[in-house]
Amino acid sequence: MGADGAATLGALGQTTIRQPVRKLVSIDKKIIVGVSGPVGLGQRITGVMEDLWYNKGLSGKQSYEAMTKIREAIGGHILTEIRYATELSKLVGEARAAPSAVSFTVMALPVDKQLRLYQFGCSGDPEEATENLPFVAVGSGQTRADPFLAFIRNVFWKESLPTVSQGIFATVWSLLHAIRVDPGGVAEPIQLMTLTEDEKQHPIVKDFDQAELDEHRQAIDDAEDHMSQFPLGLAAKPTPEPPNK
């Protein structure tokens, strides 16, 4: 899981400042939570997940049961903000009220002895990433990240799931692409965490430092440099002239 580092602050739909922030949170070094939307709502969603995890609320659950359990736990906070925003919209308008309530959540966690990637929509509706839909993007950069991730998938892993290294490469490259072309809502610094299993098959979260991220940035620079050398003149061969009769 990766995230940019820009938090946009404001009031009633009016942006005031942008500040660097860490958007991914690790719980017990076994869960990664990322929330796009109001910071306070994200803090409550993270707190709910901490309670669920430490109180073993997901133990023994199958994947669909875990998704339902999480939605029930976080849904109350989400719907409360939606109700308040609905009332507020009567005074200030929907465009100004909506940003205080709209959030999207992505979680990586072990469920039923497997590592899972879930996303929860603006109403708390859950969805699990699968082999057919192996990536998730949320937030203001989604419209730029989704097509780029689809491009990477089609080029590098159209017939199989990516390895961890390939997933890291795709995540960092997609974030860099979104930052380069975004008109202002997505920015450095990049944050990256992985959820894998150790030698005893125990889930473990790794938080990448800047030096480790720089290695992947260099690999992306090398890939882009290699692509820039592609002989485009060979991509469109001239149509041969018909033989003379």
Sine and cosine of phi, psi and omega as CSV:
sin_phi,cos_phi,sin_psi,cos_psi,sin_omega,cos_omega
0.00,0.00,0.68,-0.74,0.02,-1.00
-0.73,-0.68,0.34,-0.94,0.02,-1.00
-0.47,-0.88,0.46,-0.89,0.16,-0.99
-0.98,0.19,0.00,-1.00,-0.10,-1.00
-0.87,-0.50,0.46,0.89,-0.06,-1.00
-0.96,-0.27,0.84,-0.55,0.15,-0.99
-0.94,-0.33,0.85,-0.52,0.00,-1.00
-0.99,-0.11,0.87,-0.49,-0.02,-1.00
-0.97,-0.23,0.49,-0.87,0.00,-1.00
0.04,-1.00,-0.12,-0.99,0.00,-1.00
-0.50,-0.86,0.70,-0.72,0.05,-1.00
0.80,0.60,0.68,0.73,0.07,-1.00
0.99,0.16,-0.05,1.00,-0.02,-1.00
-0.98,-0.18,0.90,-0.45,0.01,-1.00
-0.95,0.30,0.70,-0.71,0.02,-1.00
-0.95,-0.32,-0.83,0.56,-0.03,-1.00
-0.57,-0.82,0.26,-0.97,0.13,-0.99
-0.85,-0.52,0.76,-0.65,-0.06,-1.00
-0.79,-0.61,0.54,-0.84,0.07,-1.00
-0.95,0.32,0.62,-0.78,-0.04,-1.00
-0.43,-0.90,0.44,-0.90,0.10,-0.99
-1.00,-0.06,0.86,-0.51,-0.11,-0.99
-0.99,-0.14,-0.27,0.96,0.01,-1.00
-0.98,-0.19,0.70,-0.71,-0.02,-1.00
-0.84,-0.55,0.69,-0.73,0.07,-1.00
-0.98,-0.20,0.71,-0.70,0.06,-1.00
-0.92,-0.38,0.88,-0.47,0.06,-1.00
0.85,0.53,0.36,0.93,-0.04,-1.00
0.83,0.56,0.45,0.89,0.00,-1.00
-0.73,-0.69,-0.17,0.99,0.00,-1.00
-0.72,-0.70,0.61,-0.79,0.15,-0.99
-0.88,-0.47,0.75,-0.66,0.02,-1.00
-0.82,-0.57,0.75,-0.66,0.11,-0.99
-0.74,-0.68,0.77,-0.64,-0.03,-1.00
-0.83,-0.56,0.79,-0.62,0.11,-0.99
-0.97,-0.22,0.83,-0.56,-0.02,-1.00
0.68,-0.74,-0.41,-0.91,-0.03,-1.00
-0.84,0.54,0.74,-0.67,-0.06,-1.00
-0.88,0.48,-0.69,0.73,-0.03,-1.00
-0.89,0.45,-0.63,0.78,0.04,-1.00
-0.91,0.40,-0.63,0.78,0.06,-1.00
-0.88,0.47,-0.61,0.79,0.03,-1.00
-0.90,0.43,-0.63,0.78,0.01,-1.00
-0.94,0.34,-0.64,0.77,0.03,-1.00
-0.89,0.45,-0.67,0.75,0.04,-1.00
-0.89,0.45,-0.66,0.75,0.02,-1.00
-0.89,0.46,-0.64,0.77,0.05,-1.00
-0.87,0.49,-0.68,0.73,0.01,-1.00
-0.91,0.41,-0.59,0.81,0.07,-1.00
-0.88,0.47,-0.71,0.71,0.03,-1.00
-0.88,0.48,-0.72,0.70,0.00,-1.00
-0.86,0.51,-0.70,0.72,-0.09,-1.00
-0.94,0.33,-0.77,0.63,-0.08,-1.00
-0.95,0.31,-0.40,0.92,0.08,-1.00
-1.00,-0.06,0.19,0.98,0.06,-1.00
0.84,0.54,0.59,0.81,-0.01,-1.00
-0.94,0.34,-0.27,0.96,0.00,-1.00
-0.95,-0.30,0.01,1.00,-0.02,-1.00
-0.91,0.42,0.72,-0.70,0.04,-1.00
0.97,0.25,0.10,1.00,-0.02,-1.00
-1.00,0.00,0.62,-0.78,0.20,-0.98
-0.98,0.22,0.20,-0.98,-0.14,-0.99
-0.85,0.52,-0.73,0.68,-0.04,-1.00
-0.91,0.41,-0.53,0.85,0.04,-1.00
-0.94,0.34,-0.63,0.78,0.02,-1.00
-0.90,0.43,-0.68,0.74,0.02,-1.00
-0.87,0.48,-0.67,0.74,0.02,-1.00
-0.90,0.43,-0.67,0.75,0.00,-1.00
-0.89,0.45,-0.69,0.73,0.00,-1.00
-0.91,0.40,-0.67,0.75,0.00,-1.00
-0.89,0.47,-0.67,0.74,0.02,-1.00
-0.87,0.49,-0.58,0.81,-0.06,-1.00
-0.97,0.25,-0.67,0.74,-0.06,-1.00
-1.00,-0.03,-0.31,0.95,-0.11,-0.99
-0.88,0.47,-0.58,0.82,-0.01,-1.00
-0.88,0.47,-0.67,0.74,0.01,-1.00
-0.92,0.40,-0.66,0.75,-0.02,-1.00
-0.91,0.42,-0.75,0.67,-0.04,-1.00
-0.92,0.40,-0.53,0.85,0.06,-1.00
-0.87,0.48,-0.71,0.71,0.01,-1.00
-0.92,0.40,-0.58,0.81,0.03,-1.00
-0.91,0.42,-0.67,0.74,0.01,-1.00
-0.90,0.44,-0.71,0.71,0.02,-1.00
-0.89,0.45,-0.66,0.75,0.00,-1.00
-0.91,0.42,-0.57,0.82,0.04,-1.00
-0.89,0.46,-0.68,0.74,0.04,-1.00
-0.93,0.36,-0.66,0.75,0.00,-1.00
-0.89,0.45,-0.55,0.83,-0.03,-1.00
-0.88,0.47,-0.42,0.91,0.02,-1.00
-0.93,0.38,-0.40,0.92,0.00,-1.00
-0.99,-0.10,-0.68,0.73,-0.15,-0.99
-0.91,-0.41,-0.11,0.99,-0.02,-1.00
0.99,-0.12,0.48,-0.88,-0.08,-1.00
-0.89,0.45,-0.64,0.77,-0.06,-1.00
-0.88,0.48,-0.54,0.84,0.01,-1.00
-1.00,0.10,-0.51,0.86,-0.07,-1.00
-0.99,0.12,-0.56,0.83,-0.12,-0.99
-0.85,0.53,-0.66,0.75,-0.04,-1.00
-0.86,0.52,-0.35,0.94,0.00,-1.00
-0.99,0.17,-0.09,1.00,-0.09,-1.00
-0.80,-0.61,-0.37,0.93,-0.13,-0.99
-1.00,0.08,0.85,-0.53,0.00,-1.00
-0.62,-0.78,0.41,-0.91,0.10,-0.99
-0.72,-0.70,0.66,-0.75,-0.08,-1.00
-0.82,-0.57,0.66,-0.75,0.11,-0.99
-0.83,-0.55,0.70,-0.72,-0.01,-1.00
-0.70,-0.71,0.67,-0.74,0.18,-0.98
-0.90,-0.44,0.80,-0.60,-0.07,-1.00
-0.32,-0.95,0.37,-0.93,0.06,-1.00
-0.99,0.11,0.80,-0.60,0.05,-1.00
-0.66,-0.75,0.77,-0.64,0.04,-1.00
0.82,0.57,0.68,0.73,0.07,-1.00
0.90,0.44,0.39,0.92,0.10,-1.00
-0.70,-0.72,0.47,-0.88,0.07,-1.00
-0.99,0.11,0.78,-0.62,-0.09,-1.00
-0.86,-0.51,0.46,-0.89,0.13,-0.99
-0.83,-0.56,0.90,-0.44,-0.03,-1.00
-0.91,-0.42,0.52,-0.85,0.23,-0.97
-0.82,-0.58,0.56,-0.83,0.01,-1.00
-0.82,-0.57,0.84,-0.54,-0.08,-1.00
-0.96,0.28,-0.13,-0.99,-0.11,-0.99
-0.93,0.38,-0.25,0.97,0.10,-0.99
-0.96,-0.27,0.12,0.99,-0.03,-1.00
1.00,0.03,0.11,0.99,-0.03,-1.00
-0.92,0.39,0.78,-0.63,-0.11,-0.99
-1.00,-0.07,0.44,-0.90,0.10,-1.00
-0.45,-0.90,0.68,-0.73,0.01,-1.00
-0.98,-0.21,0.67,-0.74,0.12,-0.99
-0.93,0.37,0.64,-0.77,-0.06,-1.00
-0.76,-0.65,0.00,-1.00,0.05,-1.00
-0.89,0.45,-0.53,0.85,0.02,-1.00
-0.98,0.22,-0.52,0.85,0.04,-1.00
-0.78,-0.62,0.98,0.19,-0.21,-0.98
-1.00,0.04,0.06,1.00,0.01,-1.00
-0.70,-0.72,0.38,-0.92,-0.05,-1.00
-0.67,-0.74,0.68,-0.73,0.14,-0.99
-0.70,-0.72,0.67,-0.75,0.03,-1.00
-0.67,-0.74,0.22,-0.97,0.08,-1.00
0.99,-0.11,-0.13,-0.99,-0.09,-1.00
-0.92,0.38,-0.37,0.93,0.01,-1.00
-1.00,-0.03,0.09,1.00,-0.09,-1.00
-0.88,0.47,-0.63,0.78,-0.05,-1.00
-0.91,0.41,-0.35,0.94,0.08,-1.00
-0.99,-0.12,-0.55,0.83,-0.05,-1.00
-0.97,0.25,-0.65,0.76,-0.06,-1.00
-0.84,0.54,-0.80,0.60,0.00,-1.00
-0.89,0.46,-0.58,0.82,-0.02,-1.00
-0.94,0.35,-0.65,0.76,0.06,-1.00
-0.89,0.45,-0.63,0.77,0.05,-1.00
-0.89,0.45,-0.63,0.77,0.05,-1.00
-0.89,0.46,-0.73,0.68,0.00,-1.00
-0.88,0.47,-0.67,0.74,0.01,-1.00
-0.88,0.47,-0.70,0.72,-0.04,-1.00
-0.91,0.42,-0.51,0.86,-0.02,-1.00
-0.99,0.10,-0.71,0.70,-0.21,-0.98
-0.98,-0.22,-0.52,0.85,-0.05,-1.00
-0.58,-0.81,0.82,0.57,-0.02,-1.00
-0.95,0.30,-0.40,0.92,-0.08,-1.00
-0.90,-0.43,0.08,1.00,-0.01,-1.00
-0.40,-0.91,0.27,-0.96,0.08,-1.00
-0.97,0.24,0.48,-0.88,0.00,-1.00
-0.95,0.30,0.46,-0.89,0.19,-0.98
-0.96,0.29,0.12,-0.99,0.05,-1.00
-0.87,0.49,-0.69,0.72,0.00,-1.00
-0.88,0.47,-0.67,0.74,0.02,-1.00
-0.92,0.40,-0.59,0.81,0.05,-1.00
-0.90,0.43,-0.66,0.75,0.05,-1.00
-0.89,0.46,-0.73,0.68,0.01,-1.00
-0.83,0.55,-0.74,0.67,-0.03,-1.00
-0.91,0.42,-0.64,0.77,-0.03,-1.00
-0.91,0.41,-0.76,0.65,-0.02,-1.00
-0.91,0.42,-0.68,0.74,-0.01,-1.00
-0.89,0.45,-0.67,0.74,0.01,-1.00
-0.90,0.43,-0.65,0.76,0.03,-1.00
-0.90,0.43,-0.70,0.71,0.02,-1.00
-0.88,0.47,-0.65,0.76,0.03,-1.00
-0.89,0.46,-0.72,0.69,-0.01,-1.00
-0.88,0.47,-0.63,0.77,0.00,-1.00
-0.91,0.40,-0.64,0.77,-0.03,-1.00
-0.90,0.44,-0.62,0.78,-0.13,-0.99
-0.97,-0.24,-0.11,0.99,-0.05,-1.00
-0.96,0.30,0.64,-0.77,-0.03,-1.00
-0.97,0.25,-0.01,1.00,0.05,-1.00
0.44,-0.90,-0.20,0.98,-0.08,-1.00
-1.00,-0.01,-0.20,0.98,-0.04,-1.00
-0.83,-0.56,0.72,-0.69,-0.09,-1.00
-0.40,-0.92,0.20,-0.98,0.12,-0.99
-0.92,0.40,0.32,-0.95,0.04,1.00
-1.00,0.06,0.47,-0.88,0.06,-1.00
-0.99,0.16,0.61,-0.79,0.10,-1.00
-0.84,-0.54,0.66,-0.75,-0.03,-1.00
-0.65,-0.76,0.72,-0.69,0.12,-0.99
-0.72,-0.69,0.52,-0.85,0.12,-0.99
-0.84,-0.54,0.54,-0.84,0.15,-0.99
-0.91,-0.42,0.93,-0.38,0.00,-1.00
-0.75,-0.66,-0.11,-0.99,0.06,-1.00
-0.91,-0.42,0.63,-0.78,0.04,-1.00
-0.99,0.13,-0.13,-0.99,-0.08,-1.00
-0.90,0.44,-0.33,0.95,0.05,-1.00
-0.99,-0.16,0.23,0.97,0.00,-1.00
0.89,0.46,0.51,0.86,0.11,-0.99
-1.00,-0.07,0.69,-0.72,0.01,-1.00
-0.92,0.40,0.63,-0.77,0.00,-1.00
-0.55,-0.84,0.73,-0.68,0.03,-1.00
-1.00,-0.08,0.72,-0.69,0.10,-0.99
-0.90,-0.43,0.77,-0.63,0.04,-1.00
-0.97,-0.24,0.89,-0.46,-0.10,-0.99
-0.98,0.18,0.71,-0.70,0.07,-1.00
-1.00,0.04,0.06,-1.00,-0.12,-0.99
-0.90,0.44,-0.62,0.79,0.00,-1.00
-0.89,0.46,-0.65,0.76,0.02,-1.00
-0.92,0.39,-0.62,0.78,0.04,-1.00
-0.91,0.41,-0.57,0.82,0.01,-1.00
-0.89,0.46,-0.55,0.84,0.05,-1.00
-0.89,0.46,-0.66,0.75,0.00,-1.00
-0.96,0.29,-0.56,0.83,0.10,-1.00
-0.87,0.49,-0.66,0.75,0.01,-1.00
-0.90,0.43,-0.64,0.77,0.05,-1.00
-0.89,0.46,-0.60,0.80,0.03,-1.00
-0.93,0.36,-0.66,0.76,0.07,-1.00
-0.86,0.52,-0.67,0.74,0.01,-1.00
-0.90,0.44,-0.67,0.74,0.00,-1.00
-0.90,0.44,-0.69,0.72,0.01,-1.00
-0.92,0.40,-0.61,0.79,0.05,-1.00
-0.90,0.44,-0.67,0.75,0.03,-1.00
-0.89,0.46,-0.67,0.74,0.01,-1.00
-0.90,0.43,-0.56,0.83,-0.02,-1.00
-0.92,0.38,-0.32,0.95,0.01,-1.00
-1.00,-0.02,0.03,1.00,-0.03,-1.00
-0.90,0.44,0.76,-0.65,-0.04,-1.00
-0.96,0.27,1.00,0.00,-0.06,-1.00
-0.88,0.48,-0.42,0.91,0.01,-1.00
-0.89,0.46,-0.38,0.93,0.02,-1.00
-1.00,0.07,-0.22,0.98,-0.08,-1.00
-0.95,0.30,-0.43,0.90,-0.03,-1.00
-0.75,-0.66,1.00,0.01,-0.02,-1.00
-0.97,0.26,0.61,-0.80,0.01,-1.00
-0.91,0.42,0.57,-0.82,0.03,-1.00
-0.94,0.34,0.80,-0.60,-0.03,-1.00
-0.91,0.42,0.55,-0.83,0.05,-1.00
-0.94,0.33,0.59,-0.80,0.03,-1.00
-0.91,0.41,0.56,-0.83,-0.02,-1.00
-0.90,0.43,0.57,-0.82,0.05,-1.00
-0.95,0.30,0.63,-0.78,0.03,-1.00
-0.99,-0.13,0.00,0.00,0.00,0.00
